[in-house]
Amino acid sequence: MKRILSTAFACTLFCSLAFSGFTQQQSYDALITGGRILDGTGNPWFAADIAIKDGKIAAIGRLNGATAKRVIDARGHYVVPGFIDIHSHADEGLGSTRTNTNPNDITQGITTVVVNQDGRSSNWPLSKQRALYQQQGIGTNAMLMVGHGTVRGMAMKNDFRRPATAGEIEAMKALVKQGMEDGAFGLTAGLEYVPGRWSETQELIELAKVIAPYQGVYISHERSEGRDPMWKNASDPTPSVDLLLAVKETIEIGEKTGITVVASHLKAKGASFWGSSFAATRLIAEARARSVSVYADQYPYPTSGSDGQTVLIPMWSLMDEGVDAGGQLGQVQRDNAEAFKRMRDNLSRRLNDPAVREKIRRDIAHEIDRRGGADHIVVFEFSDPSYHEKSLGEIARLRKEDPVDTAVWIQMSGLNRPGGARMRGFSLSEYDIEHIMQQEFTATCTDGGTVALGQGIPHPRFYGTFARKLRHYTLDRKIISLPFAVRSMTSLTAQILGLKDRGLLRENYWADIVVFDPEKVRDRATYTNPHQYAGGIPYVLVNGELVVDEGKITGKLPGKVLTRR
């Protein structure tokens, strides 16, 4: 008995000495001390230090006496895993030496981006894209996906406005396999866009089967996000689906192939469809109860990307006879004044025909509803600056007329552009945003790209997504808890994607780490001034190197192109 006790005492003493002295006296590359650790699991924070060596987390604990080349004092701050953006359009920006540091992403704590979304692979073959990133360096890690629209276009050329033949599907499957062999993590689809909108579910199932042996994931911009797709006018007789049928299709693909599927940037778009997120999340929850590996992701804003291109006048009514307007989606363009005078003339002429006028008015009313209703459509640029930042509803009330008539007036007397003004619709309800966010299967995404400071007028989500979720929805409004929010940005996304060494703060995991101040973290980007970096995130490390140091971008390019190998 004495020998047993003596052995136990010796073990206890050795372990205690090892923890309190021996290991702590090691020297590391970096040491983060005194922080509140939220490890990404969803558990509450604990106090600890984190040591980093050779790009990885070497130790977590009370590391008294440890030394490092760089010590970061994290007292009063949270230390969390680097954020993983599961739906990113950073691919083109990462390919440019102007923006390959990924500045607007790293400043909001993003350390890994999943690119080639909405069915678009920005560079084919993927081996070429990977080589470009590796050659010039990237600021964040990147995970490449195969774009369904890209391979569909390659297999069908310009004849894509129809279902694919068996031979064309075989050609697509070969391309998908090539992409997976080049290191892709799965397949993305943009089924509301060209050319994906003409695909059938069976085509997607066949392509999804190709990524199954690689444990790939399918991420879908679905066919519809509201009552109908964005390409559809009220007067268009083309059959279409609503959000719920679109979610069912994503679930069906997962159920019939056994792969993980994601209903991406899930939302309920359009005033008449607000509240339908409850039905959509119920469909996902029921599928998960049947062991279907289905998830969702979301950006925390009440307006979408296409809402920033709101045109209330149906494009067909502005075009010359015989010109295919291509629906309503993505049709904002700039041209010479003569072309826009012709557009106004075309509209005026068609409004003089009672039957056509009624069709136009019905399409305008439909678009107003889809963009959130007259009081949720805001004018940001117009020929009369007194109307700037007023809603369509406000302007209609000032003019004492129906909002449909106001939309026509704006087109006829406004700027040389379709719609007559730069307008943004706020087509999403906070009611739905909060509900989707509260689901345990909902990850976080930006649906934004890499952008140079001051370039264009991007959606604020390009700069503020992750900081906004922390500040507005978590710390201020307490829609979700802080551990839950961090989990949705880190380990949940890693689980979806099959990452085994990122997304958590664990020894031997790569040191993708964010340090943020709970008092100061916030999004600064606005709809009128979007080019503002997030605040309150003084330190961001990618693979153990500081890409944001004391709030400043370091210019380092430690990112890796991740592969399943």
Summary of the structure (lengths in Angstrom):
residues: 565
radius of gyration: 25.8
end to end distance: 51.4
largest distance: 105.1
contacts: 2085
relative contact order: 0.15
helix: 39%
strand: 19%
